[in-house]
Amino acid sequence: MSGQNIETFKQNIPTLKGASDMKKAILTSATALLLMMSAGAHAFDELKPSDQRRLTNEVHEMQVILKLSDADADRIKQAKADMMKITQQLVAQHGRGTDEFKEARRPHWRNYQQELFSVITRDQLKEYNQKKSQ
């Protein structure tokens, strides 16, 4: 979603004064989701072409092996791109493999796994890992 679309969305949100807590929660969640989708597409675009190819090939292989829908494959691709971009930033800040890197990466890794396992199961991941190594 482009910045212009986000601004249009924000302008069209009805005033929250007097709105129910449920309505506030829905609008807040929708806004957060739109911002994450917008930022996520940006993360993939910021990756080096070689990283983009590797990520795209890996997700395509997952899609074929696990018979994932295009939407599910896109969600996994986005989660992987976000994690790859964050990892690159953390390596630049802390160095690869340092205790500081591991500590800083931990919450991002949990978020990545949470997103991944909202699309596939742990058993599907095991199946993919077994079949890709053959």
Residue, then its C-alpha position, 0 to 999 in steps of 0.5 A: m500500500s502506498g503512502q498516499n493510500i495510507e493517508t487516504f485511509k487515515q482521512n476516511i477513518p471516522t472519529l473515534k470519540g465515543a466509539s466502542d472499544m471493539k470499533k477502536a480495536i478493529l480500526t487500530s488492528a486494520t491500521a497496524l496491518l496496513l502499515m505492516m503490509s506497506a513496510g513489509a513489501h518495502a523490506f523485500d525491495e531493499l534486499k540485494p537481488s541475490d537475496q531476493r532470488r534466493l528467498t523467492n526460490e526458497v518460498h516457491e519450493m515450499q509452495v510446491i512441496l507443501k501445496l501452498s496457496d499463492a496468498d500463503a506463499d506471499r505471507i511466508k515470503q514477506a515474513k522471511a524478507d522482514m527477518m532477513k532485513i532485520t538480521q542484516q541490520l543487526v549483523a551490521q550493528h552487533g556483528r554476526g554470532t555475538d551475544e548482543f546479536k543473539e539477544a537483539r535478534r531473539p524477539h524478531w525471531r519469535n515474531y518470524q516464527q509466529e507468522l510462519f506458524s500462522v501459515i504452516t504447521r511445524d509438521q509441514l515445516k519438518e516435511y519441507n525440510q526433509k523433502k528439500s534435502q533429498 
